[in-house]
Amino acid sequence: MAQYRIVSGSVAVISIQNPPVNALSAAVREGLLLSVRAAASDPLVRSVVISGHNGPFCGGADIKEFGNVSHLESGPHLVEIFESVEALAKPVVAAIEGFALGGGLELALACHYRFGHSEARVGLPEVSLGLLPGAGGSQRLPRLLGVRAALDMIVTGRHVAAGEALKLGLLDRLTDGNTVDAAVRFAQSAEGKPLDDRRLGNRPCPPLENIDAFFEEALIHARGRARGAAAPLACVQAVRGAATLPFLKGMELEKRLMETLMTSGQAQASRYCFFTERGAARWTTPTGARWDTCRARPISTAAVIGLGTMGRGITVALARAGLSVVAVETQEHQLDEAQRAVSRMLKGGGGVSYSADLQAAAGADLVVEAVFEDMAVKEEIFKQLSSVCKPGALLATNTSSLDIDRLASCTLRPEQVLGLHFFAPAHVMRLLEVVSGPRTSPQTVAAAMQLGRRMGKVSVAVGNCPGFVGNRMLKPYLEQAYFLLEEGASPELVDAALEEFGFPMGVFKMSDLSGLDIGWRVRKEEGLTGPGVTADQPMRTRRGRRYSPLGDLMCEEGRYGQKTGRGWYLYDRPGARVARSDPWLRSFLEEYRERHGLLARRIDQQEVLERCLYALINEGFRVLEDGVAASPQNIDAIYVFGYGWPKHRGGPMFYAAQVGLARVLEGLEKYHKAHPDSPHLQPCSLLRRLVASGSPPIHKWSEVVKGHRSQL
Ligand code: NAD
C-alpha cells in the first residue's frame, strides 16, 4: 500500500500503491504514516521522495469510503499524516506524475518541495463532491499561491496543467524525464538545508489589500454561481480563515466546515451523482446482454446526415473522438456554412470531409441522421441508407421524439438501427441517450455505448417511447408551468423558484432559448392545435384533459423566444440573450385569464416547485414502471448531465427519495384533487407501491419495480 525503499544511499522513496489512481484508502494511510516514521527514525535517510506507483501520484481520498464513517475512521487521519510529513526534519519532495488531485495535492502541499512531470495535472476538485479540501488544502494552498489564485482553484475545483502550476508557484520544477529520478537527485541536493520556510503551515498568507472587501465580493460571486450549493461558500470561508487566522486556528475552521458539509444532504447527492455517472456504463438489456459480456465492433468512420444546429455539433464530437467523418447536407448554402462552422470549432479540418450526396455514406461504420424532425423525411433517408450503406453499418437517428422502430422498419437491418439522442450543443453537452427499439441488437447498443465513452459523454441506454426518458419527463414539467401562468403566476415567479432550486435557467427562459416554435410544430403534428382543430372545440381542453393554449397563442403572435427577440421575455434584439420582463406579456396574461373566466390567485414558490418537480418525478416513476429506463440512477444521470438538474440535489429520483416518497405522494394527491383534469398529477402506481412497502432506499427500488415488463 506504501512501498518503502532507500535509493542512492540516503533517499527514502515512499511509493503509494493502490491502483488505479493510488487513492488514499485506510491501508494506504496506514502505510504512508509508517513509512514516514521509518524515514524519520532511520539515521541513514537524509531526504525523502513521495511518489505514486506506476504513474499517477495520487487521486485523493477513496470516494467509496466517504459514505461509510466506520471506514473513514479506521486508520490514521490525513491531517495527522500530513502534519508528520511537514514536520519531518529531512527534506520531503513530492514527485508528481499523472495527477495529484484532492487529498493527493494536499499531500504534495505538506511536502517541502513539489516536482512535477510536464504533463501532470493538479487540482482540488472536492467542491464538485459538495466538500472542501479538508486535510489542510484550504489552509496551505493560499499560503503558497496567495489568496486570489488559491481561491479560484478551490472554489472552481478546476484541474491545473503542470505549466500553469509552475507559473503559479504550485510546482517548484518540471521535468520531461523520469520524475522520481529527478526528484531523488533534487532531494539529495537539498539535504541538510534549512526547511522552516518550506513548511507552508509556518508561513503567513501573502498579504492582500482590502481583505474584507475582497472576501465580501468573493462570497457574492460564489453565491451567484453556486445555485444553492453550500460547498463553494464554505470554500470561501475556509480560504478567508487561511488569510486571517493562524494556521492551527484555520485548520480548526476547516475541520468544522468540513464536518458540516460531510453530513449534509448536498454532499450525499453530489457523491451519488459521481456514482450514477459511472453506473450508466454498466448497462443491461432484457435479452440478457450486458456491458461486460457483449462485445462491440469498433467504429472508426462515421457519416452525419443534415448539417443544421445538431449535425454540426455531432460532426465535431465524432471528429474529436478520432473518427473520420463524412458530413452530408443537401442545401448548398448550409453545406458551405456548416463547413466553416465545423472547421472553426475543430480549429482546422480534423478528418472531416463534406458531400451533398448521400452515397458518400456508403463506407461508414455508423451513420447519424440529423435532418428535420419530420417522419416522412427521415423514413425516406433510412430507406436510402439501407441500400447505400455497407452491411454491418449502424444507422442512428438523432430524433428527439420520433419512433425508432418505425424508422427501423424502413430498412432491411432493423437490428442495426438505434437512436443517438444528442443534446444541444452536441459537442459540449455531456449527455447521450442511446435509444434501443424492440429490434435493436445488443451488439448495436454496445457499440453505441462504447462510442459514447470515446466522445467523453455520459451515455445512458434507454428504451423507445415518445420523448424517450428526458423529454418525456420534461413534458409534464412544462405543462404545469403553463397551468401556473393561467392560475396567476408570472414567468418571472416560476423561473425564480426553479433557479433558486438550482437550475441554471427557469423553464420559461429555457423555452425562449430553445424556441417556442419547436413545441408548436409538434403540437400541430399531434393535432392539438392548428387548422385541424375546429372552432367549436373548447380552447382549454384536449382529449378530455386540461390543455393550455398559451404557447400556441404566443407563437401566433410571432413570439418564438430569443430568435425573434420576444417570447416569455423581451430581448434587445433578435438573438440577444439578456431576458427582460415584458409589460406586454403581463397584460396578455391578464386578458387571457379574463377571457377564460380564470381568477388569478397568489402562488408561492413552494407550489411552483412542487407542481413542476413532482409532475416530472411522477413521470420518472412511470418511466421506471414501463421499463424505459433501467434504474432511477440512469434517470438521474440523464437529468443532471442533460437537463441542468443541480448536482447537489442528485437528480429527480434521488431528490424524491430525499424529500421522502410519502411526502411526494401526498403532494401529488393534493394537487391532483385540486386539478383532476391534469392526469400528470395523478400519482403513479409504482410510487404508491414504494410508499406502501415502506419507502425503501433508492438502490432497492428495482426490487419493487420487478415483475413489470422491461423494455430494456
Ligand atoms: P436543423 O433544421 O437546424 O437542421 C436540419 C438540417 O438537415 C438542415 O440543414 C437541412 O438542410 C438538412 N436536411 C434536410 N433534409 C436533408 C437530406 N435529405 N439530406 C441531408 N440533409 C438534409 O435541425 P436541428 O435542430 O439540427 O435538428 C435535427 C434533428 O435533431 C431533429 O430530428 C431534431 O429533433 C433533433 N434534435 C434537435 C435538438 C435541438 O436542440 N435543436 C436537440 C436534440 C435533437
Boltz pocket constraint, residues with backbone or C-beta under 6 A from the ligand:
constraints:
  - pocket:
      binder: B
      contacts: [[A, 305], [A, 306], [A, 307], [A, 308], [A, 309], [A, 310], [A, 311], [A, 328], [A, 329], [A, 330], [A, 331], [A, 334], [A, 369], [A, 370], [A, 371], [A, 372], [A, 373], [A, 374], [A, 377], [A, 381], [A, 398], [A, 399], [A, 400], [A, 401], [A, 421], [A, 422], [A, 423], [A, 424], [A, 514]]
      max_distance: 6.0
